[in-house]
Amino acid sequence: MNLYFDCVIAGTGPAACACALVLKKAGVNVALVAKKSNKQPAFSVGESLPGAALPLLNRIGVTDLAELLAKVQFSRCTGNASAWGSDQWHKTDAIQNPQGGGWHIDRAAFNHALLNFTVSQGVTLLCSQVLAAEYKSCWHVTLKAKTDVLRCDYLIDGTGRASSLGKLIGRKKIHLDKQMAIVAWFESSDDDQEKMTRIKAVSDGWWYSARLPNKSAKGSPIRVVAKFMLPEQSKALNTPQAYLRQLNNSALLPVEFNVSQILSGPYFTDASVSKLDECSNNTLPFLAIGDAALSLDPLSSQGMFFALYSGIKAGEQIIEAKANQTNQFANYDKDINAVLNANQKARKHYYVSEHRFAESEYWQSRVL
């Protein structure tokens, strides 16, 4: 097989789909490439969708979340409750945010629905894996089957934190800090009705929790919980019992959980701030989007927003490059660096505001 596309995107997440939809609307022949998944995961990390993301969804042709998700797959976030800098809980109602509190979504269902929507708009989906990419007047992309070679003018990495396509062509991932997330999903009690996001600082990191819109097989509420801490210290949570012990002692929630309530996890996943050394390359028609370009601190709750934003920006840059017959993407790099700088500034300000644990290795690492 030897196929030609104007643009090939590795990945099928929100960033990849957003980019593909922008390009397709402009008449660009685009393909998504990703390994076929035989089973949709029950849960996926990243359930917060801020209100500011709605204009981005509109830009890619989605006027309302109800076009993608069933009513039971998304719910309004009513605000935030935080115990940060103090043991006292401080609540911020969503009404104080001009863009609203956003939504908690069934992330696995959202990813699946957005991909289906993207394909329905005429974007080609190739279920394979990129093994190599070489630029010779255009990109020659080798897929898993050795006889499968794609040719394209523009190549985009939307492979998430792994940045696997960028690494294939010689890009490097720069880690600006180190942090691990240990995530679990619980079947909560039937009286768990709180729709606020909760975060609480503790001596070796911080806890996060949100009630998801979907229900368990028994019809009970589902709650996601995550602990953020230094990788070397996270080893202490390598069993469900150890995780539950710390969670129940944290007073993050007004109820305690037991092992029988764990639906999935605990899972360990990288949560560091990291950036590809070059999100674009002015000598090659290559761009990275979403977490492949820039992974933000989860404290910002901007992962989904940035995925959509960067995918749209990359698509617009390629449309402009095609019109001008150039591979110059300087504006894209400026946009990505502006996001990083703004988030790093806000991140440091927020971490510095927690001063109860000055001797803690974790909190010292946050303000360097």
C-alpha positions as CSV (number, residue, x, y, z in Angstrom):
1,M,0.0,0.0,0.0
2,N,1.3,3.5,-0.9
3,L,-1.1,6.2,0.0
4,Y,-0.8,10.0,-0.2
5,F,-2.3,12.5,2.3
6,D,-1.8,16.2,2.7
7,C,-1.4,15.5,6.4
8,V,-0.9,12.5,8.7
9,I,-1.6,12.7,12.4
10,A,-0.3,10.0,14.8
11,G,-2.9,9.6,17.6
12,T,-6.6,9.6,18.0
13,G,-7.1,11.7,21.2
14,P,-8.8,15.1,21.5
15,A,-5.8,17.0,20.2
16,A,-5.5,14.8,17.1
17,C,-9.2,14.9,16.4
18,A,-9.5,18.6,16.8
19,C,-6.6,19.1,14.4
20,A,-8.0,16.7,11.9
21,L,-11.4,18.4,12.0
22,V,-10.0,21.8,11.4
23,L,-8.0,20.5,8.5
24,K,-10.9,18.6,7.0
25,K,-13.2,21.6,7.2
26,A,-10.6,23.5,5.1
27,G,-10.5,20.8,2.4
28,V,-7.2,19.2,3.6
29,N,-6.9,15.5,3.0
30,V,-6.0,14.1,6.4
31,A,-5.5,10.7,8.1
32,L,-5.3,9.6,11.7
33,V,-3.0,6.7,12.5
34,A,-3.2,4.7,15.8
35,K,-3.1,1.2,17.0
36,K,-6.5,-0.5,16.9
37,S,-8.1,-0.9,20.4
38,N,-10.2,-4.1,20.7
39,K,-11.9,-2.8,23.8
40,Q,-12.9,0.7,25.0
41,P,-11.4,1.3,28.4
42,A,-13.9,1.7,31.3
43,F,-12.1,4.7,32.6
44,S,-9.6,7.3,31.4
45,V,-7.7,10.1,33.1
46,G,-8.8,13.7,32.6
47,E,-12.4,14.2,33.4
48,S,-12.4,18.0,33.8
49,L,-13.6,20.1,30.8
50,P,-13.6,23.8,31.6
51,G,-16.4,26.1,30.4
52,A,-13.8,27.9,28.2
53,A,-13.5,24.8,26.1
54,L,-17.0,25.2,24.6
55,P,-15.9,27.8,22.0
56,L,-13.1,25.3,21.0
57,L,-15.7,22.5,20.5
58,N,-17.7,24.9,18.4
59,R,-14.7,25.6,16.3
60,I,-14.4,21.9,15.3
61,G,-18.1,21.6,14.6
62,V,-19.5,20.4,18.0
63,T,-22.2,22.9,19.2
64,D,-23.0,21.2,22.5
65,L,-21.7,18.3,24.6
66,A,-25.0,16.6,24.1
67,E,-24.0,16.0,20.5
68,L,-21.2,13.7,21.7
69,L,-22.4,12.4,25.0
70,A,-25.5,11.0,26.5
71,K,-27.0,12.9,29.5
72,V,-25.5,10.4,31.9
73,Q,-22.0,10.9,30.5
74,F,-21.5,14.6,31.5
75,S,-22.6,16.8,34.4
76,R,-22.0,20.4,35.5
77,C,-19.2,21.1,38.0
78,T,-20.7,23.4,40.6
79,G,-17.3,24.8,41.7
80,N,-14.2,23.9,43.7
81,A,-13.5,23.1,47.3
82,S,-9.9,23.3,48.4
83,A,-8.0,22.9,51.7
84,W,-4.8,24.6,50.5
85,G,-2.6,26.7,52.8
86,S,-5.0,25.8,55.6
87,D,-6.9,22.8,57.0
88,Q,-10.1,24.8,56.5
89,W,-12.1,24.1,53.3
90,H,-12.6,27.1,51.0
91,K,-15.3,26.8,48.4
92,T,-15.6,28.7,45.2
93,D,-18.9,28.5,43.5
94,A,-19.0,28.2,39.7
95,I,-21.3,31.2,39.5
96,Q,-18.2,33.3,40.3
97,N,-16.6,32.2,37.1
98,P,-17.9,34.1,34.0
99,Q,-17.3,30.9,31.9
100,G,-19.0,28.6,34.4
101,G,-17.5,25.7,36.3
102,G,-17.4,23.5,33.2
103,W,-18.2,19.8,33.3
104,H,-17.1,16.5,34.7
105,I,-17.2,14.0,31.8
106,D,-16.9,10.3,31.2
107,R,-13.5,10.8,29.5
108,A,-13.4,7.3,27.9
109,A,-16.8,7.9,26.4
110,F,-15.8,11.4,25.3
111,N,-12.6,10.2,23.5
112,H,-14.6,7.4,21.8
113,A,-17.4,9.8,20.7
114,L,-15.1,12.5,19.4
115,L,-13.1,10.0,17.3
116,N,-16.4,8.6,15.9
117,F,-17.5,12.2,15.1
118,T,-14.2,12.9,13.4
119,V,-14.4,9.8,11.2
120,S,-18.0,10.7,10.3
121,Q,-16.8,14.0,8.9
122,G,-14.7,12.2,6.4
123,V,-11.3,11.9,8.2
124,T,-9.5,8.7,7.3
125,L,-8.6,6.4,10.2
126,L,-5.8,3.9,9.7
127,C,-5.5,1.3,12.5
128,S,-1.8,0.8,12.6
129,Q,1.4,2.1,14.2
130,V,4.0,4.4,12.9
131,L,7.4,2.7,12.9
132,A,9.5,5.3,11.0
133,A,9.3,8.6,9.3
134,E,11.7,10.1,6.8
135,Y,11.5,13.4,4.9
136,K,12.5,13.2,1.3
137,S,10.7,16.1,-0.5
138,C,7.7,14.8,1.4
139,W,7.3,12.6,4.4
140,H,7.6,8.8,3.9
141,V,5.8,7.2,6.9
142,T,6.3,3.5,7.5
143,L,3.5,1.7,9.3
144,K,3.6,-1.5,11.3
145,A,3.3,-3.7,8.2
146,K,6.5,-3.2,6.3
147,T,4.7,-2.9,3.0
148,D,2.6,0.0,4.3
149,V,4.1,3.4,3.5
150,L,2.2,6.7,3.6
151,R,3.4,9.8,1.9
152,C,2.3,13.2,3.2
153,D,3.4,16.9,3.2
154,Y,2.7,17.5,6.9
155,L,3.3,15.2,9.9
156,I,1.8,15.8,13.3
157,D,2.5,14.1,16.6
158,G,-0.6,13.6,18.7
159,T,0.6,10.6,20.7
160,G,0.3,12.0,24.2
161,R,3.0,12.3,26.8
162,A,5.0,9.6,25.1
163,S,5.7,11.9,22.1
164,S,6.6,8.8,20.3
165,L,6.5,10.3,16.8
166,G,8.6,13.3,17.8
167,K,11.2,10.9,19.3
168,L,11.2,8.9,16.1
169,I,12.4,11.9,14.1
170,G,14.9,13.0,16.7
171,R,13.0,15.3,19.0
172,K,13.6,15.1,22.8
173,K,11.3,15.5,25.7
174,I,12.4,18.0,28.3
175,H,11.1,17.4,31.9
176,L,10.7,20.7,33.8
177,D,9.9,18.9,37.1
178,K,9.1,15.5,38.4
179,Q,5.7,14.3,39.7
180,M,3.7,11.1,39.8
181,A,-0.1,10.7,39.9
182,I,-1.6,7.6,41.5
183,V,-5.2,7.3,40.3
184,A,-8.1,5.1,41.3
185,W,-11.8,5.0,40.6
186,F,-14.2,4.1,43.4
187,E,-17.9,3.1,43.6
188,S,-19.1,5.7,46.1
189,S,-22.1,5.7,48.4
190,D,-25.6,6.5,47.0
191,D,-25.7,9.7,49.0
192,D,-22.6,11.1,47.3
193,Q,-24.1,14.1,45.5
194,E,-21.4,16.6,45.7
195,K,-20.4,17.9,42.2
196,M,-17.5,20.2,43.3
197,T,-13.9,19.3,42.5
198,R,-12.0,18.8,45.7
199,I,-8.2,19.3,46.3
200,K,-6.3,19.1,49.5
201,A,-2.6,19.7,50.2
202,V,-0.8,17.3,52.5
203,S,2.8,17.1,53.6
204,D,4.1,14.9,50.7
205,G,1.8,16.2,47.9
206,W,-1.8,16.8,47.3
207,W,-5.1,14.9,46.7
208,Y,-7.8,15.4,44.1
209,S,-11.2,14.0,43.7
210,A,-14.3,14.5,41.6
211,R,-17.6,12.7,41.2
212,L,-18.1,11.4,37.7
213,P,-21.4,11.7,35.9
214,N,-21.7,8.0,35.0
215,K,-22.8,5.3,37.4
216,S,-21.4,1.9,38.4
217,A,-22.9,-1.4,37.3
218,K,-24.9,-1.3,40.5
219,G,-26.1,2.2,39.8
220,S,-24.0,3.9,42.4
221,P,-22.0,7.1,41.9
222,I,-18.4,6.8,40.7
223,R,-15.6,8.9,42.2
224,V,-12.1,9.4,40.8
225,V,-9.3,10.1,43.3
226,A,-5.7,11.0,42.6
227,K,-2.6,11.6,44.8
228,F,0.2,13.7,43.3
229,M,3.6,13.3,44.8
230,L,7.3,12.8,44.0
231,P,8.0,9.5,42.0
232,E,10.4,8.1,44.6
233,Q,7.9,8.7,47.4
234,S,5.0,7.2,45.4
235,K,6.3,3.7,45.9
236,A,4.8,3.7,49.3
237,L,1.4,3.5,47.6
238,N,2.1,0.4,45.6
239,T,-0.8,-1.6,47.1
240,P,-4.5,-0.9,47.3
241,Q,-4.4,-1.2,51.1
242,A,-1.6,1.4,51.4
243,Y,-3.4,3.8,49.0
244,L,-6.7,3.5,51.0
245,R,-4.9,4.0,54.2
246,Q,-3.4,7.3,53.0
247,L,-6.7,8.4,51.4
248,N,-8.8,7.7,54.4
249,N,-6.3,9.5,56.7
250,S,-6.2,12.5,54.4
251,A,-9.8,13.7,55.2
252,L,-10.1,14.6,51.6
253,L,-13.7,13.3,51.6
254,P,-16.2,13.1,54.4
255,V,-16.5,9.3,53.9
256,E,-14.0,6.4,54.0
257,F,-13.5,3.8,51.2
258,N,-12.6,0.1,51.4
259,V,-11.0,-2.3,48.9
260,S,-14.3,-3.7,47.7
261,Q,-15.2,-0.2,46.4
262,I,-12.2,0.0,44.0
263,L,-13.4,-0.3,40.4
264,S,-10.1,0.4,38.8
265,G,-6.5,1.2,40.0
266,P,-4.6,2.4,41.7
267,Y,-2.6,3.3,38.5
268,F,0.7,5.1,38.5
269,T,1.2,7.7,35.7
270,D,3.6,10.5,34.9
271,A,2.2,13.9,35.9
272,S,5.3,16.1,35.4
273,V,5.5,19.3,33.4
274,S,7.3,18.4,30.2
275,K,7.8,19.9,26.7
276,L,9.1,18.6,23.4
277,D,12.4,20.5,22.6
278,E,10.8,21.7,19.3
279,C,7.1,21.6,19.0
280,S,7.6,22.6,15.4
281,N,10.6,22.5,13.1
282,N,11.2,25.2,10.6
283,T,13.3,22.9,8.4
284,L,10.7,20.1,8.4
285,P,6.9,20.3,8.1
286,F,6.3,18.7,11.6
287,L,4.2,19.8,14.5
288,A,3.4,18.3,18.0
289,I,0.1,18.8,19.7
290,G,-1.5,18.2,23.0
291,D,0.6,16.3,25.6
292,A,3.0,15.4,22.9
293,A,4.0,19.1,22.7
294,L,3.4,20.2,26.3
295,S,2.2,18.4,29.4
296,L,0.9,20.8,32.1
297,D,0.7,20.4,35.8
298,P,-2.6,18.7,36.6
299,L,-3.2,21.4,39.2
300,S,-4.2,23.7,36.3
301,S,-7.0,21.4,35.1
302,Q,-6.1,22.6,31.6
303,G,-5.2,19.3,30.0
304,M,-8.3,18.9,27.9
305,F,-8.5,22.6,27.1
306,F,-4.9,22.6,25.9
307,A,-5.4,19.5,23.8
308,L,-8.3,21.1,21.9
309,Y,-6.5,24.5,21.7
310,S,-3.2,23.1,20.4
311,G,-4.9,20.8,17.9
312,I,-6.9,23.7,16.5
313,K,-3.8,26.0,16.4
314,A,-1.8,23.4,14.6
315,G,-4.5,22.8,12.0
316,E,-4.7,26.6,11.4
317,Q,-0.9,26.8,11.0
318,I,-0.9,24.1,8.4
319,I,-3.7,25.7,6.5
320,E,-1.7,28.9,6.5
321,A,1.5,27.1,5.5
322,K,-0.2,25.4,2.6
323,A,-1.6,28.7,1.3
324,N,1.8,30.4,1.6
325,Q,3.8,27.3,0.4
326,T,6.1,27.4,3.4
327,N,7.1,25.2,6.4
328,Q,7.5,28.1,8.8
329,F,5.6,27.6,12.0
330,A,7.1,30.2,14.3
331,N,3.7,31.5,15.4
332,Y,2.8,28.0,16.6
333,D,5.9,27.8,18.8
334,K,5.1,31.3,20.2
335,D,1.6,30.2,21.1
336,I,2.8,27.0,22.9
337,N,5.5,28.9,24.8
338,A,3.0,31.5,25.8
339,V,0.8,28.8,27.3
340,L,3.8,27.2,29.1
341,N,5.0,30.5,30.6
342,A,1.5,31.6,31.8
343,N,0.9,28.2,33.4
344,Q,4.3,28.0,35.0
345,K,3.7,31.5,36.5
346,A,0.3,30.6,37.9
347,R,1.5,27.2,39.0
348,K,4.4,28.6,41.1
349,H,2.1,31.3,42.6
350,Y,-0.4,28.6,43.7
351,Y,2.3,26.2,45.1
352,V,4.0,29.0,47.0
353,S,0.7,29.8,48.7
354,E,1.0,26.5,50.6
355,H,3.6,27.2,53.3
356,R,2.7,24.7,56.0
357,F,5.1,22.1,54.8
358,A,8.3,24.1,54.3
359,E,10.5,21.2,55.2
360,S,8.9,18.8,52.8
361,E,10.9,17.6,49.9
362,Y,7.8,17.7,47.7
363,W,6.9,21.3,48.5
364,Q,10.4,22.5,48.2
365,S,10.5,21.0,44.7
366,R,7.4,22.9,43.7
367,V,8.9,26.4,44.2
368,L,12.4,25.9,42.7
